[in-house]
Structures are given as structure tokens and as C-alpha cells.
Amino acid sequence: MTSSDAFREDLAWQAHRALELGRALCACEGRHHWSYAVLRAAGITSIGSEEPLMASLMTPLIGDHARVMIGGSADLGLLCFVGRCAAARNPRITVIDRCRAPLALIEEFTASRNIACRTLRMNLLTLDDREQWDVIFLHHTAEFFDAPSRAQFFERISASLAPGGHLVCATMSAQKLAPEKQAELEAEFRGHTVNVFRQSPLAEREDGPELERLLGDYAKARAARRMGYPSDDDVYEDFRRAGLQILSEHALPVKWTFSKVDAAPGSIRKFVIIATRD
Ligand SMILES: C[S@@+](CC[C@H](N)C(=O)[O-])C[C@H]1O[C@@H](n2cnc3c(N)ncnc32)[C@H](O)[C@@H]1O
């Protein structure tokens, strides 16, 4: 049995290794997998302070030897979160991503800690129902799809859920913004991340100018994603059309107080939906 201790993360090591793997393997928009682990190590993104709430939702859903799919994972964070929740139940974890870089990081990590975990490099839109999972965990992956492909994405996810299985989906909804707000959003996020990065111990260890360029690329891609966030109604309609029945919904705090664009109350919402197949 793997102990939950095996899932402790070393964020500084991960940031360094993710940069090396990102350079070699990631051609994603915004060079997502170069910068993501750096953002985490600087305390900017991922589950972080949401872990107690997320764990209270996730842990009861994972039974002994449950088949767990993590759909989209930028680094080790989601795997380690699931492991900390449920290592004692020996879950059979599969991590799916379209990019080789995070999967290579996961493979190195799991080999070094003797953790059983399967990685699959594939487009989540091509999932079919030949393999099904008891728990599917999506942590802000839906935001990577535009409206038509998001509907298709949830249909594929629904088809991949075993009867009686559960979907745990952390996602965002937001009010639509005027197109000219995109540049403002990008500048806000770039300014914020570069400041936080400069104050973090990573700034001394890594190549500062290269990282600041990467954070700029990331900010651009992130602002573009924010422009496409669905409304609440769009989210509920995607679930309904995919045959997913919402069992509960849980608000998460939105932390980026640096944003003027999204400062208006109700402008943006972050939440977790627990759903099952109709
Ligand atoms: C926001 S990340 C998830 C990050 C997550 N919050 C975390 O902590 O790792 C979304 C992931 O989904 C992956 N992704 C996006 N679209 C995909 C697709 N069509 N098929 C497979 N993976 C996809 C991206 O490569 C990225 O690693």
C-alpha cells in the first residue's frame, strides 16, 4: 500500500524540472506547462488553500480500488491531492493530458516514489465509453474549451463515468466582458505574477528574464481563457445536455484581489460541482 506521505510535493524541485521538461516537450498555448509549476511554487495557482474543502468533497467518493481519472493536469498537484485524500484505499489513478510535459513529470515522480499511476496522452474530446471511471476529477479543465467543444467535452466525460460514479468538477463562470477588457486582464495578471515571482526564492535560482517572458505568455493565454468563461446558465445547460445530474454545488473563494477587471461583486464565480450520470 502507498502511504499518503508519498504524495508530499517539493514545489521548488518541481518548478525546476517542469521548466526543463517544458522546454523539451511543451508547445501548448501560453507555454502552459513551462510556467505552471513555477506559478505554483510562487504560490499563485492550484488547489492550495482550497485543499481542505476539496478533500472533504473528494475523499468520501473514492471507494476501495476505485478507478479515478484526472482529466487534464498541468503538473503533479492534482495527482498528489488525490493521493493525499485516498492513498489508503489504493485508488487506480489515470491522468490524462494532451501534452507530454506534465505526464513525463508525473511518470518521473511516481517511479521515484513507487506510486502506481497510469498516464495517457490523449485529447479528452476523443474519450469514448470503452473505459469508464468511478470518479472523474476535472480541476479547471473545462475552461480550456470554447462553447461548442465544452458541450462535447461534458458529453464525453459523462460517457466515461461508470454507473453510480461521480464527477468532481471545479470550474469558473463569469459575466461576459467587452473585448477591449482582454488586454487589461492580461496586463493585470502579468503584473501580478511577475511581482510575486520576483519576491519568491525562485527568482534567484531560475533565469529571471526567461521566466518573465514565459509568465507574459501565460498571462496572454489566461486572459483569452477568461474571455470565454461561460455563464452559470451555460454551465448548467452543458451538464443537462450531457446527461449529468448535479448532486451538489460548493462555492470556492476567488482570490485574485489584484484584478480590477473582475473586482465587481458577482463578476466571476469559482465553484465545485458534484454530479452523477442521469
Ligand atoms: C488548467 S489545467 C488543469 C490545471 C489544474 N488546475 C491543475 O492544478 O493541474 C488544464 C489541463 O488540461 C489540459 N487540456 C486542455 N485541453 C485538453 C484536451 N482537449 N485534452 C486533454 N488535455 C487537455 C491542458 O494541457 C492542461 O494541462
Ligand as a Chemical Component Dictionary entry (heavy atoms), coordinates in Angstrom:
data_LIG
# 
_chem_comp.id                   LIG 
_chem_comp.type                 NON-POLYMER 
_chem_comp.pdbx_formal_charge   0 
_chem_comp.three_letter_code    LIG 
# 
loop_
_chem_comp_atom.comp_id 
_chem_comp_atom.atom_id 
_chem_comp_atom.alt_atom_id 
_chem_comp_atom.type_symbol 
_chem_comp_atom.charge 
_chem_comp_atom.model_Cartn_x 
_chem_comp_atom.model_Cartn_y 
_chem_comp_atom.model_Cartn_z 
_chem_comp_atom.pdbx_ordinal 
LIG C1  C1  C 0  -5.842 24.253 -16.008 1  
LIG S1  S1  S 1  -5.009 22.786 -16.431 2  
LIG C2  C2  C 0  -5.534 21.983 -15.139 3  
LIG C3  C3  C 0  -4.730 22.660 -14.147 4  
LIG C4  C4  C 0  -5.191 22.277 -12.870 5  
LIG N1  N1  N 0  -5.858 23.384 -12.263 6  
LIG C5  C5  C 0  -4.049 21.749 -12.149 7  
LIG O1  O1  O 0  -3.942 22.057 -10.997 8  
LIG O2  O2  O -1 -3.273 20.967 -12.752 9  
LIG C6  C6  C 0  -5.827 22.060 -17.683 10 
LIG C7  C7  C 0  -5.025 20.943 -18.330 11 
LIG O3  O3  O 0  -5.891 20.390 -19.303 12 
LIG C8  C8  C 0  -5.123 20.057 -20.435 13 
LIG N2  N2  N 0  -6.040 20.052 -21.579 14 
LIG C9  C9  C 0  -6.675 21.108 -22.105 15 
LIG N3  N3  N 0  -7.423 20.714 -23.144 16 
LIG C10 C10 C 0  -7.251 19.368 -23.271 17 
LIG C11 C11 C 0  -7.750 18.381 -24.153 18 
LIG N4  N4  N 0  -8.588 18.690 -25.135 19 
LIG N5  N5  N 0  -7.378 17.098 -23.971 20 
LIG C12 C12 C 0  -6.504 16.766 -22.979 21 
LIG N6  N6  N 0  -5.990 17.665 -22.113 22 
LIG C13 C13 C 0  -6.363 18.948 -22.259 23 
LIG C14 C14 C 0  -4.040 21.117 -20.527 24 
LIG O4  O4  O 0  -2.910 20.634 -21.232 25 
LIG C15 C15 C 0  -3.760 21.393 -19.040 26 
LIG O5  O5  O 0  -2.682 20.633 -18.569 27 
# 
loop_
_chem_comp_bond.comp_id 
_chem_comp_bond.atom_id_1 
_chem_comp_bond.atom_id_2 
_chem_comp_bond.value_order 
_chem_comp_bond.pdbx_ordinal 
LIG C1  S1  SING 1  
LIG S1  C2  SING 2  
LIG S1  C6  SING 3  
LIG C2  C3  SING 4  
LIG C3  C4  SING 5  
LIG C4  N1  SING 6  
LIG C4  C5  SING 7  
LIG C5  O1  DOUB 8  
LIG C5  O2  SING 9  
LIG C6  C7  SING 10 
LIG C7  O3  SING 11 
LIG C7  C15 SING 12 
LIG O3  C8  SING 13 
LIG C8  N2  SING 14 
LIG C8  C14 SING 15 
LIG N2  C9  SING 16 
LIG N2  C13 SING 17 
LIG C9  N3  DOUB 18 
LIG N3  C10 SING 19 
LIG C10 C11 SING 20 
LIG C10 C13 DOUB 21 
LIG C11 N4  SING 22 
LIG C11 N5  DOUB 23 
LIG N5  C12 SING 24 
LIG C12 N6  DOUB 25 
LIG N6  C13 SING 26 
LIG C14 O4  SING 27 
LIG C14 C15 SING 28 
LIG C15 O5  SING 29 
# 
